[in-house]
Amino acid sequence: AEAAGLLKMDFLGLKTLTIIKDAVRMVKSNFERALEMDDVPLDDQSTYELFQRGETVGIFQYESSGMQKYMKELVPSSFEDLIAMNALYRPGPLEYIPNFIARKHGREPITYDLPEMEEYLADTYGITVYQEQVMLLSQKLAGFTKGQADKLRKAMGKKLKAVLDSLYPLFMEGGAERGHPKDVLDKVWKDWEAFASYAFNKSHSTCYAFVAFQTAYLKAHYPAEFMASVLTHNKNDISKLTFFLQECKRMGIPVLGPDVNESQSDFSSNKKGEIRFGLSALKGVGEGPVEEILKDREENGIYESLFDMVRRLSLRAINKKVVESLALGGAFDCFEEVHRAQYFTPSDKYDTLLEHALRYGNAYQSQKAQAVNSLFGATDEVLIPEPTIPECPPWPLIEKLNREKEVTGIFISGHPLDDYKIEIDNFISCELSEVERQQHRPSFNLAGMVTLSRHMISKNGNGWGIFAISDYSSTLEFKLFGEDYQRYKHLLEMGKALFLIGGFQKGWRGDEMEFKVKEIKLLEGIAENMTESITIKLNLDAITAETINQLDDLCKRYRGKHRLRMEVIDIPRRLKLKLMAKERKVQADNDFIMELDKMGVEYAVN
């Protein structure tokens, strides 16, 4: 195209740009603040601190675990740092990142083959990172014209060795004429030839870094709005949705379930900094019903009850499947006088209260239409009594959460593993999503809730089974055969929380590593059996009489068998005092841990 005199342009359809646009719209709705993202200050300290902490999940081009690691090591303090890292974090130049970081922090000297090179390499600490640097240096060192410099750039970008070879004598002659040593010029050129294999365009890297900075700015200053937008644009990928929900949890952003009185079509944030699940993300609730609900709510206000809702909405759009999905997903939890199980309990002659409510809504709307159209001008008041709400016990937590997951794809209002915080935080080696990265470990611990259990008989008449467990991050499937199956099959029940010990070993073919389950136990009781002591850590400057009294009272209320240790830290003097209570022991269970969390006290279970 360029050879024919045409301008070649690449247009990228980035999802990230839509994420930014939707986040900006939510900021305007919540704070009446119109953000101009092109005017974001590139010296914003909060944004750089986010990069420095490596908290770049959801940040365009910077969210990989490797990039997070390097961000924490680099501690970027300028936009130039971000541009350079974007160019370096790719196959080839990746090996120069440790040098780049070491030079920034003065651990490695910044050197230049020729003093004249400092002008264009100072921003990247003496390391050639961009094609543009080579273009400028070729002009300065060897007198290349702009056309020759651009020819050099193209040859590098397209890896055209013949073109590079033709430019070499021009570079050597021009450099020698300007008094540069030939051996140094030759070294510079050979470095550039190696650079050609990974040469990146600074203008590209700058654009990517700018979009990344915009997303990081939103995450730093408007976290709920930004993450709500990220969730919306990943709602059709359950694994990504779960991943970003975990990030919300880490950030301390509450993610609330769907609510017919607050939810929008997609994930949205409110003025309290909470994220609300979108109605359109519920299975069985299409765009039509969602539009009907939002339009009516905008015109007539919030719903007082399910019966108020069926009186107001067109029941051609809101059918049985829709209200069932809304109820299962928790969208009716705002009607506090009715719990979820009651909606699915028989009511009068109908199978469920939901079905009864829809019939009531039909009858109400029909009678109201007749009254309005009456020739005699009768009142349009409708005197049909609301259905009686049937009594029944609430669903157990596990049933409530499983039914919720049927329509949302994830656990929202809680998780079956929430009751095992102490076990998961202290005795589990990694999340299920990280298992494939543990192939170097012969043995490690996992935990999860059984979400699949199948018992089968082989052709030889031997029993075997398949089961899957889920945690906060992912779901993994396992197989059990022979003695292992016989030993553990009684534990493979839906909803049971399990503790697995296993490791990777070569498969029966010998060419691939596969995970082998070595032992299975109930997760309940693991902490009780494995905990020996708990250490409460206190910063000396933060110790008050109130803190001591609260801890004393807590330890008296939770007397038990676990040894109690104290660790007092004097940060300015870099001193640490370790103490052990000889006569006092505590019951270091989940309730005790939750009390420490409420107090904001740091601890370690040993």
C-alpha positions in Angstrom: 0.0 0.0 0.0 2.8 2.4 0.9 4.7 1.6 -2.2 1.7 2.6 -4.2 1.5 5.9 -2.4 -1.4 5.0 -0.2 -1.7 5.7 3.5 -2.0 2.5 5.5 -3.9 2.8 8.8 -4.9 0.2 11.4 -8.2 0.6 13.3 -8.5 -1.5 16.4 -12.0 -2.4 17.8 -11.0 -2.4 21.4 -13.5 -3.6 24.0 -11.5 -1.4 26.5 -12.7 1.8 24.8 -16.3 0.7 25.4 -15.5 -0.1 29.0 -14.1 3.4 29.5 -17.1 5.0 27.8 -19.6 3.1 30.0 -17.6 3.8 33.2 -17.6 7.5 32.3 -21.4 7.4 31.8 -21.8 5.9 35.3 -19.6 8.5 36.8 -21.7 11.2 35.3 -24.9 9.5 36.6 -23.6 9.0 40.1 -21.6 12.2 40.6 -22.9 14.6 37.9 -19.3 14.8 36.8 -18.5 14.8 33.1 -15.0 13.3 32.7 -12.9 14.2 29.6 -10.7 11.1 29.4 -8.4 12.7 26.8 -7.6 15.4 29.5 -6.7 12.9 32.3 -3.6 14.3 34.0 -0.6 12.1 33.2 1.1 13.0 36.5 -1.8 11.7 38.7 -0.2 10.2 41.8 -3.0 7.9 42.7 -2.8 6.3 39.2 0.9 5.7 39.5 0.5 4.2 43.0 -2.0 1.7 41.5 0.6 0.7 38.9 3.3 0.6 41.6 1.3 -1.8 43.7 0.8 -4.1 40.7 -3.0 -3.8 41.1 -3.5 -3.9 37.3 -6.3 -6.5 37.0 -8.6 -5.1 34.3 -6.0 -2.6 33.1 -5.5 -2.7 29.3 -2.1 -4.4 28.4 -0.9 -4.4 32.0 -3.1 -7.1 33.7 -1.0 -10.3 33.3 0.7 -11.7 36.4 4.1 -11.1 34.8 3.4 -7.5 34.2 2.0 -7.1 37.7 5.3 -8.5 39.1 7.4 -6.1 37.0 5.2 -3.1 37.9 5.9 -3.7 41.6 9.7 -4.0 40.9 9.9 -1.0 38.5 7.7 1.3 40.6 6.8 3.5 37.6 6.9 7.2 38.3 6.4 8.7 34.8 4.4 8.1 31.7 7.7 7.2 29.9 8.1 4.3 32.2 4.7 2.9 31.2 5.4 3.4 27.5 8.7 1.6 27.8 7.3 -1.3 29.7 4.5 -1.8 27.2 7.2 -2.0 24.4 9.5 -4.3 26.5 6.8 -6.8 27.7 6.8 -9.0 24.6 8.9 -11.9 23.3 12.4 -10.8 22.7 12.8 -7.6 24.7 11.4 -9.2 27.7 14.9 -10.3 28.7 15.9 -6.6 29.1 13.3 -5.7 31.7 15.5 -6.7 34.7 18.2 -4.4 33.3 15.7 -1.6 32.7 14.4 -1.9 36.3 17.9 -2.1 37.8 19.1 1.0 35.8 16.0 3.0 36.9 16.8 2.3 40.6 20.6 2.8 40.3 21.5 -0.8 40.9 23.1 -1.0 37.4 25.1 1.8 35.7 23.5 3.5 32.7 26.1 3.4 29.9 26.1 4.7 26.3 28.3 3.4 23.5 28.7 7.0 22.4 28.0 10.1 24.5 25.8 11.5 21.7 23.4 8.6 22.2 22.3 9.9 25.7 20.0 12.5 24.2 17.7 9.8 22.8 18.2 6.9 25.2 18.1 8.8 28.5 14.3 8.2 28.9 14.9 4.4 28.6 18.0 4.3 30.8 20.4 3.6 28.0 18.4 0.7 26.5 17.2 0.9 22.9 13.5 0.2 23.1 11.8 1.9 20.2 12.2 2.1 16.4 12.0 5.9 16.6 15.2 5.9 18.8 17.1 4.1 16.0 15.7 6.6 13.4 16.9 9.6 15.4 20.2 8.1 16.3 21.0 7.1 12.7 20.4 10.7 11.7 22.6 12.1 14.6 25.4 9.5 14.4 25.7 8.9 10.7 23.8 11.8 9.0 21.0 9.7 7.6 18.3 11.7 5.9 14.8 11.3 7.2 14.0 9.1 4.3 16.9 6.8 5.0 16.0 6.7 8.7 12.4 5.7 7.8 13.8 3.1 5.4 15.8 1.7 8.3 12.7 1.7 10.5 10.7 -0.3 7.8 13.6 -2.8 7.4 13.6 -3.4 11.1 9.8 -3.6 11.5 9.5 -6.1 8.6 12.9 -7.8 9.3 14.2 -7.1 5.8 17.9 -8.3 6.2 18.8 -7.4 2.6 17.7 -3.8 3.1 19.6 -3.6 6.5 22.7 -4.9 4.8 22.5 -2.2 2.1 22.2 0.5 4.8 25.2 -0.7 6.8 28.0 0.9 4.7 26.1 4.2 4.6 26.0 4.1 8.4 29.6 3.2 8.8 30.8 5.9 6.3 28.6 8.6 7.8 29.6 7.8 11.3 33.3 7.8 10.5 33.0 11.2 8.8 31.6 12.5 12.1 34.6 11.2 14.0 33.1 8.1 15.7 35.3 5.0 16.1 34.6 2.3 13.5 34.6 -0.5 16.1 32.0 1.3 18.2 29.9 2.1 15.2 30.0 -1.6 14.2 28.9 -2.6 17.7 26.0 -0.2 17.6 24.9 -1.5 14.2 25.1 -5.2 15.4 23.0 -4.2 18.5 20.5 -2.6 16.1 20.4 -5.8 14.0 19.6 -7.8 17.1 17.0 -5.1 18.1 15.3 -5.5 14.7 14.0 -8.9 15.8 11.8 -7.3 18.4 11.7 -3.6 17.3 8.5 -1.9 18.4 7.0 1.4 17.4 6.9 4.0 20.2 3.8 5.6 18.8 1.9 2.3 19.1 3.3 1.8 22.6 2.3 5.3 23.6 -1.2 4.9 22.4 -1.6 1.6 24.3 0.0 3.1 27.4 -2.4 6.1 27.2 -5.5 3.8 27.1 -4.0 1.8 29.9 -3.5 5.0 31.9 -7.1 6.0 31.3 -8.4 2.7 32.6 -6.0 2.9 35.6 -7.2 6.4 36.4 -10.8 5.2 36.5 -9.9 2.3 38.6 -8.0 4.5 41.1 -10.6 7.3 41.3 -13.9 5.6 40.4 -13.3 1.9 41.3 -17.0 0.8 41.5 -17.9 2.5 38.2 -14.9 1.0 36.4 -15.3 -2.5 37.8 -19.1 -2.5 37.0 -18.2 -1.7 33.4 -15.5 -4.4 33.3 -18.0 -7.0 34.7 -20.7 -6.0 32.1 -18.3 -6.5 29.2 -17.3 -10.0 30.5 -20.7 -11.2 31.7 -20.9 -13.9 29.0 -17.7 -15.6 30.2 -18.2 -17.1 33.6 -14.6 -17.8 34.3 -13.7 -14.1 33.5 -16.7 -12.9 35.4 -15.7 -14.9 38.5 -12.1 -13.6 38.2 -13.2 -10.0 38.1 -15.7 -10.5 41.0 -12.7 -11.8 43.0 -10.9 -8.5 42.2 -13.9 -6.6 43.4 -13.8 -8.5 46.6 -10.0 -7.8 47.0 -10.7 -4.1 46.4 -13.5 -4.1 49.0 -16.2 -3.3 46.6 -19.5 -5.0 47.5 -21.2 -6.7 44.6 -24.9 -7.1 45.3 -27.3 -9.4 43.7 -30.0 -8.4 41.2 -32.8 -6.1 42.5 -35.9 -5.2 40.6 -35.9 -1.8 42.4 -32.3 -0.9 41.7 -30.7 -3.0 39.0 -30.1 -1.7 35.5 -29.9 -3.9 32.5 -26.2 -4.4 33.0 -23.9 -4.2 36.0 -24.1 -0.8 37.5 -22.7 1.2 40.5 -24.6 3.3 43.0 -23.5 6.4 44.9 -22.5 4.2 47.9 -19.7 2.6 45.9 -21.6 -0.7 45.5 -22.0 -2.7 42.3 -25.4 -4.1 41.5 -25.9 -7.3 39.3 -27.7 -6.5 36.0 -31.1 -7.9 35.3 -30.1 -8.9 31.7 -27.4 -11.2 33.1 -30.0 -13.5 34.5 -30.8 -16.6 32.5 -34.4 -16.6 31.3 -34.8 -12.9 31.5 -34.4 -11.4 28.0 -34.1 -7.8 26.9 -37.8 -7.3 26.4 -38.8 -8.0 30.1 -35.8 -5.9 31.3 -36.8 -2.9 29.2 -40.4 -3.3 30.4 -39.3 -3.3 34.1 -36.9 -0.3 33.7 -39.4 1.8 31.7 -42.2 1.2 34.2 -39.9 1.8 37.2 -38.7 5.1 35.7 -42.3 6.3 35.1 -44.1 5.0 38.2 -41.4 4.4 40.9 -40.2 1.4 42.7 -42.3 -1.8 43.4 -43.8 -2.3 46.8 -44.3 -6.0 46.3 -44.5 -8.8 43.7 -48.2 -8.1 43.5 -47.7 -4.4 42.8 -45.3 -5.5 40.1 -47.7 -7.9 38.3 -50.5 -5.2 38.6 -48.3 -2.7 36.7 -46.3 -4.6 34.1 -47.5 -6.1 30.8 -47.8 -9.8 31.5 -47.2 -10.5 27.8 -43.5 -9.6 28.5 -43.3 -10.8 32.1 -44.1 -14.5 32.1 -43.7 -17.4 34.4 -40.1 -18.1 33.3 -39.1 -14.5 33.9 -40.5 -14.2 37.4 -39.0 -17.6 38.4 -35.5 -16.4 37.2 -35.9 -13.1 39.1 -37.0 -14.9 42.3 -34.2 -17.5 42.1 -31.6 -14.8 41.4 -32.7 -12.8 44.4 -34.2 -9.9 42.5 -37.3 -10.0 44.8 -35.2 -10.0 48.0 -36.1 -6.3 48.3 -39.6 -7.4 49.3 -38.4 -8.4 52.8 -41.7 -9.9 54.0 -41.3 -12.8 51.6 -38.2 -15.2 51.4 -37.2 -17.0 48.2 -38.7 -20.4 49.2 -42.2 -18.9 49.6 -42.3 -17.9 45.9 -42.0 -21.6 45.0 -44.5 -22.9 47.6 -48.0 -24.0 46.6 -50.6 -21.2 47.0 -54.3 -22.1 47.0 -54.9 -24.2 43.9 -51.7 -23.1 42.2 -48.4 -24.9 42.1 -46.5 -21.9 43.3 -47.0 -18.4 44.7 -45.4 -17.0 41.5 -48.0 -18.7 39.4 -50.8 -17.5 41.6 -49.4 -13.9 41.4 -49.4 -14.0 37.6 -53.0 -15.2 37.5 -53.8 -12.4 40.0 -52.1 -9.8 37.8 -54.0 -11.0 34.8 -57.3 -10.8 36.6 -56.5 -7.4 38.0 -55.5 -5.9 34.7 -58.5 -7.5 32.9 -61.0 -6.1 35.4 -59.3 -2.7 35.4 -59.5 -2.5 31.6 -63.2 -3.4 31.7 -63.9 -0.7 34.3 -62.1 1.9 32.3 -64.0 1.0 29.2 -67.4 0.8 30.9 -70.2 2.8 29.2 -71.7 3.7 32.6 -68.6 5.5 33.9 -68.1 3.2 36.8 -65.1 3.6 39.0 -61.9 2.0 37.8 -61.1 0.7 41.3 -60.4 -3.0 41.2 -61.4 -5.1 44.2 -59.5 -8.3 43.8 -57.7 -9.5 47.0 -54.0 -10.2 46.8 -53.0 -13.8 47.1 -52.1 -15.0 50.6 -48.5 -15.6 51.1 -47.9 -19.3 52.1 -45.8 -20.2 55.1 -42.8 -22.4 54.7 -39.2 -22.6 56.1 -36.5 -20.7 54.2 -34.2 -22.8 52.0 -31.0 -24.0 53.6 -28.0 -21.8 52.5 -26.6 -24.3 50.2 -29.9 -24.8 48.3 -30.5 -21.1 48.1 -27.0 -20.5 46.7 -27.2 -23.4 44.2 -30.6 -22.2 42.9 -29.2 -18.7 42.6 -26.3 -20.0 40.6 -28.7 -21.7 38.2 -29.8 -18.3 36.8 -26.7 -16.2 37.5 -24.0 -18.7 36.7 -22.1 -17.7 39.9 -22.6 -17.4 43.6 -23.5 -13.8 44.5 -25.2 -13.4 47.9 -22.7 -15.7 49.5 -20.5 -18.8 48.9 -20.7 -22.3 50.5 -17.1 -21.9 51.4 -17.6 -18.7 53.4 -17.9 -20.7 56.6 -14.4 -22.1 56.0 -12.4 -18.9 56.0 -9.8 -20.1 58.5 -9.2 -23.4 56.6 -8.9 -21.7 53.2 -6.8 -18.8 54.3 -4.3 -20.9 56.2 -4.2 -24.5 55.1 -4.9 -24.4 51.3 -1.9 -24.2 49.0 -3.6 -22.4 46.0 -6.9 -21.7 44.4 -8.3 -24.2 41.8 -7.5 -21.7 39.0 -3.8 -22.0 39.9 -3.5 -25.8 40.0 -1.9 -26.1 36.5 0.9 -23.8 37.7 1.8 -26.2 40.6 3.3 -29.0 38.4 6.7 -28.6 40.1 5.1 -29.4 43.5 4.8 -33.1 44.5 2.1 -32.4 47.0 -0.2 -29.6 47.9 -3.7 -28.9 49.4 -6.9 -27.9 47.7 -10.4 -27.2 48.9 -13.8 -26.9 47.2 -17.5 -27.8 47.3 -18.7 -30.8 45.4 -20.7 -29.6 42.3 -20.6 -32.9 40.3 -20.7 -36.5 41.5 -21.1 -39.5 39.2 -20.6 -43.1 40.3 -20.1 -45.7 37.5 -19.2 -49.3 36.8 -16.4 -50.3 34.4 -16.7 -53.1 31.9 -14.8 -55.2 34.4 -17.4 -54.6 37.0 -15.3 -52.3 39.1 -16.7 -49.1 40.5 -15.2 -45.7 39.7 -16.3 -42.1 39.9 -16.0 -38.6 38.5 -16.5 -35.6 40.8 -15.9 -31.9 40.5 -15.2 -29.3 43.2 -15.6 -25.5 43.0 -14.0 -22.7 44.9 -14.1 -18.9 44.5 -12.0 -19.0 41.4 -12.8 -22.0 39.3 -14.1 -25.6 39.0 -11.9 -28.7 38.6 -12.9 -32.3 37.7 -11.2 -35.4 39.1 -11.5 -39.2 38.6 -11.1 -41.9 41.2 -10.5 -45.6 40.5 -9.9 -48.8 42.4 -9.1 -48.6 46.1 -9.1 -44.8 46.1 -12.7 -44.8 44.8 -13.8 -47.3 47.4 -12.1 -45.4 50.2 -13.5 -42.0 49.4 -16.8 -42.6 47.5 -18.9 -41.8 50.6 -17.5 -38.2 50.6 -18.5 -37.5 46.9 -21.9 -36.0 47.8 -23.3 -32.8 46.2 -22.7 -29.8 48.4 -20.0 -31.3 50.6 -17.0 -29.1 51.3 -13.8 -31.2 50.8 -10.1 -30.9 51.5 -7.9 -32.6 48.9 -4.2 -33.5 49.2 -2.6 -34.4 45.8 0.2 -33.6 43.4 1.3 -34.0 39.8 2.8 -37.1 38.4 3.4 -38.5 35.0 0.3 -40.0 33.3 0.1 -43.6 32.2 1.4 -42.6 28.8 4.4 -41.0 30.4 4.3 -37.8 28.2 2.0 -35.6 30.3 1.8 -34.6 33.9 -1.6 -35.2 35.6 -3.0 -34.4 39.0 -3.3 -37.4 41.3 -5.6 -37.3 44.4 -3.8 -38.8 47.4 -6.2 -38.1 50.2 -9.7 -36.6 50.6 -11.2 -35.3 53.9 -14.1 -33.2 54.9 -13.1 -29.5 55.0 -15.0 -29.1 58.3 -12.6 -29.9 61.1 -9.4 -29.3 59.2 -8.6 -26.2 61.1 -9.5 -27.8 64.4 -7.1 -30.7 63.8 -4.2 -28.7 62.1 -4.1 -25.5 64.1 -1.6 -25.5 66.9 -1.5 -21.8 67.8 -2.6 -18.3 66.7 -0.3 -15.3 66.6 -1.9 -11.8 67.1 0.3 -9.1 65.6 0.2 -5.6 66.9 1.9 -2.4 65.8 3.4 -0.7 68.9 2.2 2.7 67.8 -1.4 1.5 67.4 -1.7 -0.2 70.8 -4.3 1.5 73.0 -5.9 0.5 76.3 -9.1 0.0 74.4 -7.4 -2.4 72.0 -5.9 -4.4 74.9 -9.3 -4.6 76.7 -11.1 -5.7 73.5 -8.5 -8.5 72.9 -8.7 -9.6 76.6 -12.4 -9.8 76.5 -12.3 -11.7 73.1 -9.8 -14.3 74.4 -12.0 -14.8 77.6 -15.1 -15.5 75.4 -13.2 -17.9 73.2 -11.4 -20.1 75.6 -10.1 -23.3 74.0 -7.1 -25.5 73.2 -5.0 -23.4 70.8 -1.9 -21.6 72.1 -2.0 -17.8 72.0 1.1 -15.9 70.8 1.6 -12.1 70.6 3.9 -10.2 68.3 4.5 -6.5 69.0 6.2 -4.7 66.1 8.1 -1.4 66.5 8.4 -0.3 62.8 10.6 2.9 63.2 13.2 0.9 65.3 12.8 -2.3 63.2 12.2 -4.3 66.4 9.9 -7.3 66.9 9.0 -8.7 70.3 7.5 -12.2 70.4 5.5 -13.3 73.5 3.5 -16.5 74.4 0.6 -16.7 76.8 1.5 -19.6 79.1 -1.8 -20.0 80.9 -4.3 -18.7 78.3 -5.5 -20.7 75.3 -8.2 -19.8 72.8 -10.6 -21.5 70.4 -9.1 -20.2 67.1 -12.2 -21.0 65.0 -14.0 -19.0 62.3 -16.0 -17.0 64.8 -12.8 -16.0 66.6 -11.2 -15.1 63.3 -14.2 -13.0 62.2 -14.0 -11.0 65.5 -10.3 -10.3 64.8 -11.2 -9.1 61.3 -13.8 -6.8 62.6 -11.3 -5.3 65.0 -8.8 -4.9 62.1 -6.2 -7.0 63.9 -3.6 -8.8 61.9 -3.0 -12.5 62.8 -1.4 -15.7 61.6 -2.7 -19.2 62.2 0.1 -21.7 62.9 
